[in-house]
Amino acid sequence: MSIICVIGTGYVGLVTGTCLADMGNQVTCVDIVQEKIERLKQGILPIYEPGLEEMVERNVQAGRLHFTTSYAEGLDSSEFVFIAVNTPTGNTQGGADMRYVEAAARSIAEELDHYAVIINKSTVPVGSGDFVSRVIQNNLKRADVSFSVVSNPEFLREGSAVLDFQKPDRVVLGSSDPEAAHRVAKLYLPLRAPFVITDLYTAEMIKYASNAFLATKISFINEIAQICERLGADVKEVAAGMGYDKRIGSAFLDAGIGYGGSCFPKDVRALAHMADEAGLHPQMLHAVMEINYDQRRLIVDKLTNILGTLRHCTVGVLGLAFKANTDDMREAPAVDIIRWITAQGAQVQVYDPVAKETGREALAREGVNMELVTFCENAYDVANNADALVIITEWNEFKSLNMQRIRGAMRRPVLIDGRNIYEPSEMNRCGFIYRGIGRGTGPAPTVLPPGDTTSILEQQVPLTLEEA
Ligand SMILES: NC(=O)c1ccc[n+]([C@@H]2O[C@H](COP(=O)([O-])OP(=O)(O)OC[C@H]3O[C@@H](n4cnc5c(N)ncnc54)[C@H](O)[C@@H]3O)[C@@H](O)[C@H]2O)c1
């Protein structure tokens, strides 16, 4: 059993602290947001993450997991101090904002009165381990206290964070103090994961290189999707055919509206910035970002290709969160897409199973005209009198909707599937004018007039509307 302090109770900090407590350690989680800590003490979580709530409750009841805003309380007797605060994009060139890490390091220094291993779990630019060392050293309240810094980047995914923490593909540890790195490794031994123990800079780089590679896979398949669409191939089958090749693998080959979230966008930007600053020209990283941005525009292009103008139209939007199983709206494609659609004069009806409050806040914060947005209780209400339906997030519940009921509720049966969760032929049979991402050319684009679309659909859809 070790005594551990975790700084930051967001997706990474709360999951790390709770899972370490579940492994039998004594954990105190510290956050500067008083309200968050008060709610956590009442068992109310600041985030949605499958399986986390029960785990927090179990470990709080067992007396292994505590929450506080006091660094003194959190650091008291702690042998390990994890820094898991946010590192968002900080400047217009894309560099990471290190203010939160710096503030955490300073607060640690002001309260630390014994030796501890300080572990950077936040994703931080190469060289940040040295930066944290300097900040702590320069602000130590007791000059006789020593400490070591270890980089331990986190690879969990939102939506499956608990399982990812408990079954990591690898644990990366970097330090200029190998003994400290080995002490941290012991904490993780029960997880039976492979270890990569290396120097500080290399550990920090492994995190950025991993995220940039995954983002590259997504942008790669999205570029292939564009080519497929022009040439009449189906990118889903292309990806499946590629994925069987062990050298390629099938993960992250889903064409769609691109990546979002709190990690890929900011981490690719930060890596490109580090390379730029070092006098390099990271062409591929810039291309990855450009392709990703363009994917969002495709939705609006597809809508206007079919509907002509969006003025006075009602567009149904299924999903707001940047991906399924999370309520995280950071850099979610939904925000840009809804802003563009409403800017063209359309009303939007939206539904997300979980990202309701976070979705509303994000849309308002990012300048969407909220008078044009209606929040619905379910997918069927979203379809009601809509001129088009757009799939933004691949929530499981959207995969098994009664599509005939959806079709029947709509004013015009236009379905834009930003996540390729439906089969084009089935949707055509249901009477939809269906557009996925990279799924062949389909029927020639038709501009649908408002009102009755029966005659156009009869020309487009192989089956009759009665069958649909
Ligand atoms: N979210 C992910 O899926 C994920 C995965 C791997 C790595 N990461 C990295 O982990 C880090 C944390 O990400 P997150 O998504 O958990 O962030 P988050 O925004 O969800 O949580 C950060 C928390 O830190 C708190 N905080 C900020 N400054 C503080 C301070 N000085 N003292 C105490 N608490 C403070 C905030 O109040 C917040 O609760 C980032 O660097 C991120 O890139 C995130």
PDBQT file of the ligand as one rigid body, heavy atoms in Angstrom, charges set to zero:
ROOT
HETATM    1  N1  LIG A 501      -8.897  13.350 -21.301  1.00  0.00    +0.000 N 
HETATM    2  C1  LIG A 501      -8.196  12.365 -21.832  1.00  0.00    +0.000 C 
HETATM    3  O1  LIG A 501      -8.734  11.459 -22.476  1.00  0.00    +0.000 OA
HETATM    4  C2  LIG A 501      -6.704  12.314 -21.651  1.00  0.00    +0.000 A 
HETATM    5  C3  LIG A 501      -6.008  11.140 -21.989  1.00  0.00    +0.000 A 
HETATM    6  C4  LIG A 501      -4.635  11.108 -21.811  1.00  0.00    +0.000 A 
HETATM    7  C5  LIG A 501      -3.966  12.227 -21.357  1.00  0.00    +0.000 A 
HETATM    8  N2  LIG A 501      -4.646  13.372 -21.071  1.00  0.00    +0.000 N 
HETATM    9  C6  LIG A 501      -3.910  14.523 -20.548  1.00  0.00    +0.000 C 
HETATM   10  O2  LIG A 501      -4.097  14.579 -19.139  1.00  0.00    +0.000 OA
HETATM   11  C7  LIG A 501      -4.178  15.948 -18.691  1.00  0.00    +0.000 C 
HETATM   12  C8  LIG A 501      -5.482  16.168 -17.964  1.00  0.00    +0.000 C 
HETATM   13  O3  LIG A 501      -6.535  16.005 -18.896  1.00  0.00    +0.000 OA
HETATM   14  P1  LIG A 501      -8.051  15.916 -18.431  1.00  0.00    +0.000 P 
HETATM   15  O4  LIG A 501      -8.836  15.607 -19.639  1.00  0.00    +0.000 OA
HETATM   16  O5  LIG A 501      -8.144  15.040 -17.238  1.00  0.00    +0.000 OA
HETATM   17  O6  LIG A 501      -8.296  17.436 -17.973  1.00  0.00    +0.000 OA
HETATM   18  P2  LIG A 501      -9.570  18.036 -17.250  1.00  0.00    +0.000 P 
HETATM   19  O7  LIG A 501      -9.709  19.411 -17.719  1.00  0.00    +0.000 OA
HETATM   20  O8  LIG A 501     -10.719  17.088 -17.345  1.00  0.00    +0.000 OA
HETATM   21  O9  LIG A 501      -9.142  18.054 -15.704  1.00  0.00    +0.000 OA
HETATM   22  C9  LIG A 501      -8.130  18.863 -15.201  1.00  0.00    +0.000 C 
HETATM   23  C10 LIG A 501      -8.434  19.149 -13.733  1.00  0.00    +0.000 C 
HETATM   24  O10 LIG A 501      -7.323  19.816 -13.161  1.00  0.00    +0.000 OA
HETATM   25  C11 LIG A 501      -7.817  20.808 -12.260  1.00  0.00    +0.000 C 
HETATM   26  N3  LIG A 501      -6.761  21.793 -12.024  1.00  0.00    +0.000 N 
HETATM   27  C12 LIG A 501      -6.289  22.749 -12.869  1.00  0.00    +0.000 A 
HETATM   28  N4  LIG A 501      -5.294  23.426 -12.268  1.00  0.00    +0.000 NA
HETATM   29  C13 LIG A 501      -5.123  22.888 -11.049  1.00  0.00    +0.000 A 
HETATM   30  C14 LIG A 501      -4.230  23.130  -9.972  1.00  0.00    +0.000 A 
HETATM   31  N5  LIG A 501      -3.305  24.088 -10.050  1.00  0.00    +0.000 N 
HETATM   32  N6  LIG A 501      -4.344  22.387  -8.856  1.00  0.00    +0.000 NA
HETATM   33  C15 LIG A 501      -5.284  21.419  -8.744  1.00  0.00    +0.000 A 
HETATM   34  N7  LIG A 501      -6.138  21.115  -9.741  1.00  0.00    +0.000 NA
HETATM   35  C16 LIG A 501      -6.064  21.844 -10.872  1.00  0.00    +0.000 A 
HETATM   36  C17 LIG A 501      -9.037  21.348 -12.980  1.00  0.00    +0.000 C 
HETATM   37  O11 LIG A 501      -9.900  22.028 -12.080  1.00  0.00    +0.000 OA
HETATM   38  C18 LIG A 501      -9.644  20.062 -13.531  1.00  0.00    +0.000 C 
HETATM   39  O12 LIG A 501     -10.531  19.475 -12.615  1.00  0.00    +0.000 OA
HETATM   40  C19 LIG A 501      -3.986  16.788 -19.944  1.00  0.00    +0.000 C 
HETATM   41  O13 LIG A 501      -2.647  17.126 -20.073  1.00  0.00    +0.000 OA
HETATM   42  C20 LIG A 501      -4.403  15.855 -21.063  1.00  0.00    +0.000 C 
HETATM   43  O14 LIG A 501      -3.774  16.171 -22.281  1.00  0.00    +0.000 OA
HETATM   44  C21 LIG A 501      -6.015  13.437 -21.190  1.00  0.00    +0.000 A 
ENDROOT
TORSDOF 0
